[in-house]
Amino acid sequence: ARPDYVREYLADNRGRTEQSISRWELGWHARMNRISIPIRSCENELVGISGRSYGSAPGPKYLHSSGFQRAYYLYGEHLATKQAPVILCEGFFDTIFMVQNGFNAVAMMGTHLSRFQAEKLTRLFTKLTLLLDGDRAGYEAVDKIVATMQPHMPVSVVTLPEGADPDDLSVEALRELGLD
């Protein structure tokens, strides 16, 4: 069961609808005191679970299940429309926000795009739009990803204001920045 405060965090604080919470199978891992985020392959196979800390829980913000190798997967690849343009985000909640608002999006689960993720993007999608966080790590990752991906597919970049994550902005504000 998901405690009410987790629903409050996901729905009220992060703006996720009950439909999105259900669709993405977000839950609660009571022993770890973390929000559980299942990660599925293109074939909808459960390949890992990430746990996001909640409140003042000790340890890192995210923990992945033992044996999960994020370099092989894109978060949301099981729900993304293939052979279409896609938006690449850094994180889980940004991807959920984008899909909830009608965009085709996946996440690399960090700022490093692995060789396997790059090959998967090239194989599954027709155009790539980068929508990374508005921080130093996001800005630095953009140049590396463009250099990696541009020889293989059209790439565009939507640059967020300093300090902003994609899900901090409204859909209208994202469109004003050039997201289509």
Secondary structure, DSSP 4 states (H G I P E B T S, - for coil): ---HHHHIIIIIIT---HHHHHHTT-EEETTTTEEEEEEE-TT--EEEEEEEE-TT-SS-SEEEPTT--GGG--BTTTTSPSSSEEEEESSHHHHHHHHHTT--EEE-SSS---HHHHHHHHHH-SEEEE---SSHHHHHHHHHHHHHHTTTS-EEE-PPPTT--GGGS-HHHHHHTT--
